[in-house]
Amino acid sequence: METTDAFIGLSCVDCGETFDPETTTHRCSDCGGILDPAYDLDRIDLSPENLAGRPFESMWRYAELLPFVPGAAVSLGEGATPLVECPALADAMGVGRVLLKDEGANPTGTFKDRGQSLAMTAAREHGAADVALNSAGNAGQAAAAYAARADLDAHVYLPSRAGFTQKAMTEVHGADLTVTDPIDGNSQIGDAGKAYAEAMEEHPDWYSAKTFVTPYRHEGKKTMALELLEQLDWEAPDGVVYPTGGGVGLVGMHKAAREVRQLGWTDELVPMYAAQAAGCAPVVDAYEAGADRHEPVPDDRIDTACNGIAIPDPGASPLILDAIRESDGGAVATTDREILDAAIEVARAEGLEVGATCAACVSGAFALAASGEFGPDDTVVLLNTGAGNKDVDALRAHLGERDAEREAAGERGDGADGPAGGIE
């Protein structure tokens, strides 16, 4: 394996056992816990000044803080996404500054590309021929794309409620797609997970690219925090609001913030805020209850159209909650209507296209500001995890329904009333 100088192995987050990354590929063989790439930061010969001289082209500019060297990377140019000023949002929210980190600029339109780049690099380095995972949608599409780049066969399991774009592009990239569809209605990600697990039993040679089964997806996503901090001249914002389902990116970003603080590049951690849909908010519920882990949401109680964050049983919730609390962040849930309204208002006020699910970070930030969590001098970063065109049908349908309601009520149907009374 072509690894970086500082990468020293894989550490189990539960029992603390360490493993050789040459021979260990997935979970802890002792306790089944999540494995996390570990580094000897004293070996890292890198500084913010060095980085300033490198082209801002992909996440692999931070290779010293990743497991694999750039020459081994399965890459499509992921990362290096813009951080966009949003003055209309800042004024409406009543805060000093709002910036949107636009992950929709990635090759397949979501932040999932960062994790799949590293996961497929690991798969190829380990000599895999087939990769497999279940997904709510975007990770499946990204896996199909990066598997194609790596010349690997991908097997993707999606629930029927996954978006048409994600299903279609998974097949366009050449992956073997299985869509689970129970007789009694739209299937959930848990149904796709069961189908994936059955397939893995039948094909033990397949290499898993599933969230927190491979140690490398959250590691790729930590580069969002490295970029964000560099774009802010290594000054931590007052909050990053992150649309949270499985929480892979939130965990990865918090890890990066800890590493650069230890390296002396920053003084403070980045306060991380988990934003969820009220119809499926196990992390928010656990946070508000002061619990160390979540209680799973039964499938028949999931009541949200925000598919990407409708994760009723996020297995890494202890890591998510630890990150929120250690960084002095928080958690917030808003309704589907507030989330979809927020996506439309951002498009109209700022010209930015935010995914329907991803807009939970926008409506969540408004709710946090309204509660006093963010103040008039604060800098708030919204993490848009995916492009608006991923959810074009949901956004247009919501806009039509909202305008029809207003027309029936004798109001103007121009979208003037958004989060916190509207963005003018």
C-alpha positions, 0 to 999 in steps of 0.5 A: 500500500502507498501510504503517507508518512504520518499514517500509522494504522487503524484504531478502534474507537470502542476498545482502542485496539490498533490494526495494520491497514495492510491487512485490516480492511473494515471493522475491529476484529476484537469488538466489531467497533468502528476503525479510525485512521490514526496519525503521528502528527509529529511526522507531518511536515506541512504548514498553512504557509506551505498549503497557500502555495499549492493549487486549490484543485482537490481535497488531495492537496491535504494528502499529508493528513490522509492515509494514501499518497496522491499518486494512489488516489482514485480521484475525479477532482473532488473537493476545493468547493467554494465558500460563498458569502450570503449577505441576504441570509445574514441580514434575515438571520440577524447575524454578522456573516453567513457563508455557504460551503457548496458541496454541490460543486463536487463531481457527482453533486454531493460531498459523498464524493470525498468519502468515496474517493478515499474508500475506493482508493482503499479498495483498490489498494487492498486488491478488491474486484467488487465493492458494495454498499447500501445508501439513501441515494447520493452515496450510491451514485458516488460509489458507482462513479468512483468504482468506475474510475477505479475499474471496480464492479459496484453493487449498490442497494437503494430504497425505493424512496431514493431519488430518480437522479441517484437511481438513474446515475448509479446505473449510468455509471455501470453499477449493479443496482438493486432497489428494495420495494416492499409491498406496503409502500416506499422502502426505507434505508433499513430495507436496503441495508437488509438486502445489502447484508444478505448479499454480503453473506452470499459474496464474502469477497465483496469489499464494503464501501458502507458508512463506518464499515470502511474506515475511510469515508469519514476520513475523506469528508474531514477535508471539508473542515480543512478547506473551510478553515483555510478559506477562513484564514484558519479562524474557526467560525462561530458555528457550522450547521450540518444536515445530519443523517448518518453524521459521517461528515460531521464526525470527519469535520470534527476530527479534522478540527481536532487535528489542526488544533493539535498541529497549532494551525488553529486555536479553537475547535469548530462548533458543530451543529446537527440539523435534522428533519423533525420527522426523523430526528434521533440525534436531536432527540438524544442530544436534548435528552442528554443521552450518549446515544440515540434511540432508533426511530421505528420505520412506521414513525418516519415522517419526512420527505428529506430522504438523505437525512431520514436515517432512523438508526445512525450507528455512529450517534455516540461519535456525533454526540461527542463531536457536538458536545466537545465542540460546544455546538448543538442540535436542531430539528425543523419541519419539512415545510421549513426546510423546503421553504428555506431551499426556495428562499436561498435560491431566490435571495442568493441565487444558490441552489441548495438540495431539498434535504440539505436545506435543513442546515438553512432552516436549522440555522434560522431556528438557532438564531431565533433561539439566541444561539447565534448573535449579531457578531457571529459567523455562521457556516451552512454546509450544503451537502448536495446540489439543488438539482438532485431534488428538483422534483421535490422543490418544484412540487413544494413551490407549486403547493405553496403558491396554490395555498397562497393564491387560495388565501388571496396572497401573492404567490412569489415566495416572499415568506421564507424562514424567519419571516422571509429573506428580502 
